[in-house]
């Protein structure tokens, strides 16, 4: 079954020093690799991924922007990737969830991502930050690592 993937999982898979590297890699190997359309990926995830993996304050050995964008392109064009863009109901779902759950400005991007996946019919979402997604009650959340 296809799972939406967020930047936290992509970062954990890429960065060996990330605390969730091993469980993220295991999940990716078991659930995604070699399966057509086994992961859904929204464009905003690629931007956040590049932002995080190039940050020298987060990691001792950050990637160069060139390397980060090359990896982002590989993710986007992978056979296993179902590309998801904002669709008709995305904004309506986003605005409704922001109001219903009384979310603030720090939740804007995560909520828009969740709404994008929901509008595209994605019902599973893989993340290391599951508390950000649990609030919506709209996904089977694949919890990667110890985070939350």
N, C-alpha and C positions, 0 to 999 in steps of 0.2 A: 504494500500500500504506500502510496506517495506521501511523503512528509515534507511540509514546509521547513526550511532551514533558516535559522537566523545567523547573524554575523558572529555571535558568541561561539557557535559550533564551528564555523569556518575558521575562526581565529584559533580555537583550541586544537583543531586538526593540524593547522599549519605550524603553530609555535610550540616547539618541543618543551620549552620551559613553562608552558601554561599548565596550571594544576589539573585541568580536565583533559589534557592531551591524550592520555592512554584510553580513557573511556570514550572520548569523542572519536578517536581513530577506530576503536573496536566497533562502535555503532556504525560508523561510515562503511567500514569493511564488510560488516555483516548485513546491513540493511540497504545499502545504496550501490556500492561498486558492482558493476556488471549487470545492473538491472535498468532497463529502459524506463525512463520517467519515474525513477524511485525517489527523486527529490524535487521539490518545487523551490524556485529561487526568484525573488523579486529584485529589481534593479537597485533599490535603496540599500539592500543588504550588501551589495558589492561596494558601494560607496563607504558604508560604515566599516566594512572589512578592511579596505585600503587605509582608511583613517587610523584604525587601531593598530594594524600590524606594522605600520611605519613610525609609530610613536616611541621615541627613545626613552620617554619617562615610564613607559609600561614594561618594556622589554630590554634586556641587556644587548640583544642582537636584533634590532628591528630590521625589517626588509626595506630595501630602497623602494621608492614609489614605482619605479620601472618594474621591479620584480613583483610588487604587490598587484599592479595592474595586469601584468602578464598572467599571474595566477588567477586573478578575478576573471579574466577572459577565458581561461581554461575551464573554470567552474561553469561559467555561463554557457559555453559551447559544448560541454560534456554530453555524451549520449544519454546519460542518466538524468539530465536536467530538464525539467519542465519549466520553461520561462513563464513567469507570472507578472503581469503588469496591472496597474490599477484598472479596474473594470467598472461598469455602470453603477453598481451598488456600493463600491468601496467608500466613497465620501459619506454616503448616508449612514453606513455602518460605523465608520470612524466617528462621526459627529454624535451619533446615538450612544456609542460606548463611552465617549468622553463625558457626556452629560450624565448618563445613567450611573456611572461609577465615580462621578465627581473627581475626575483625574485632572492633574495640573500640567503645567508646561513641560515638566521633565518626562511625561508619559506620551507626548505627542507622537514621536517617531515610532515607538514600539506599538502604539495603538493603531497608527496608520498601516504599519506592516501587518499586524494581525487582521485588520479589516481587508487588506489586499488579498491575503490568503483566503479568508473566509468568503469573500465575494467570488473568488476563483474556484470555490468548491473544495478547498484543501481542508481536511478535517483533522490531520495530525500535524503537530508542530514540534520540531526538535530544537531544544535550547538548553543552555547552561543557566539561564536566568528565568526559571519557570514561574516564579511568583508574578512576573510581569505579564504572563499569559493566563495563568489560572483564573484571574479575576473575571475573565470574559465568559467562562463556562462554555466555550464554543469549540474547544479542541480536545482531542486526545493528546496530552502533552508528553512528549518523550523527554524525560529528564536526564540530561547528560552531566555526569560529574557530581561534585559536592555542592555546587553553587546554589543559588536561589535567591 
